């Protein structure tokens, strides 16, 4: 009787809530929704067990069950995992379950700033609006999600500092838009 290992890749998330499940491949953005019932419920429970290293053992008989076969086929076709033959020669594959970190809240960054750590809030930003000369021209709603609200001051920030900041901020993975507003 043939045996296999099903392994989910480290950039694949598996979430289960009651009898519903979702697999999301963060690399190619493909999703799989499924009913988490019967044998499949036991398999997802094992996959989520940290000691299993994001893999499960599957027998040929189990793979012939329609619900399991469809689920495994979807995982492979979405490039979310792979099926490896346990032939006694192949080493047992391992994978690390990813941890989702959506965003830190403002209090976290304020706490880090007070300790002198300076958190990397820019790594979580999708849009940066810089108001030059204290200008509020444009949409006032831009300032609603900031920790530090624009302040009017008589001090002058050299344009080289702004240019350097803009140039370096382009390497942030989530940052999609940056605008300079004002006169």
Buried (B, 14 or more C-beta within 10 A) or exposed (E): EEBBBBBBBBBBBBEBEEEEBBBBBBEEEBEBEBEBEEEBBEBBEBBBEEEBBBBBBBEEEBBEEEEBEEBBEBBEEBBBBBBBEBEEEEEEBEBEBBEEEEEBEEEEBEEBEEEEEEBEBBEBBEEBBBBBEEBEEEEEEBBEEEEEEBEEEEEEEEEEEEEEBEEEBEEBEEBEEBEEBEE
